[in-house]
Amino acid sequence: MSTHAHPRHPRGVTIPDELVRRLAGAKSMTVLTGAGVSAESGVPTFRDAQTGLWAQYRPEELATPRAFRRNPRLVWEWYAWRRKLVANAKPNPAHLALAELERLLPRFQLITQNVDGLHQRAGSQRVIELHGNIMRTRCYDEGTAVYRWEDTGDIPPKCPNCGGRLRPDVVWFEEALPETEMELATRASTTCDVFCSVGTSTVVHPAASLPFEALDSGATVVEINLQPTPFTARAHFALAGAAGLVLPELLASVRSRFRISLSELPAGQKPSQCRRS
Ligand code: OAD
């Protein structure tokens, strides 16, 4: 069965009953998020025409080890600009709905390609960061995390331990993803009952292969996005709309489903799925 809803107008998406039924009965849910989930917080995506970062900047000049070796100042300053933007941003209803779903469902795992930390700020606790975190810094030479350094006016600043250059603790193009995080993400995707991909263009691998792996492993797969992606045609449920509108609606539908199940049970008994509501 497959439900695809990609109307021209993204507002007013109805959550299919069958999806709500499957979610309410799911023992585990895994969600993969991308830049689209933070778009409504004012954090630009990468590939959206006009507004996406890669529509305005060249990734090979800003987001590769070679770019950093060639012009470390430019790269540091670009990330410093993005860090400031992220620090001033606030979690939006999509982040908040995901944090609430984590509290509601028995086993919930969030996997994000975002480096902005907005999921954690919204209250999500089980977050796998596949592409690092822009608020962290590490030594380019030693790879170790650096929390404090002396402000000598150098840009980028110098590592207090070896004098090497500091860099943001994010994954650049041509770099491998952190091994443990990737392993955990693969396991969470291939063992869940429901997998939901939100706000990602599904083109950057290996993260982009996770929805397909979830599908091949028998999960019910859902996509929430403003635009179709290479995964849309394969998703059991493709919901077209802004994450900040669709996810709260999804949460409300699951909640009301739980309330119905509760009212149908003999007094004092709770459905096993309903952890903390
Ligand atoms: P992209 O910019 O490639 O894709 C963003 C997706 O979000 C697009 O499919 C949009 O249609 C969708 N979108 C935009 N606004 C939305 C909204 N309000 N609600 C729902 N969907 C919305 O971002 P990612 O897929 O996250 O990697 O990009 C993956 C990786 O490519 C990033 O982590 C980054 C980038 O290069 C590195 O820097 C290593």
Residues whose N, C-alpha, C, O or C-beta is under 5 A from the ligand:
A	BS01	OAD	G34 A35 G36 A39 E40 T45 F46 R47 D48 Q113 H131 V171 W172 F173 G199 T200 S201 T202 V204 I224 N225 L226 Q227 G241 A242 A243
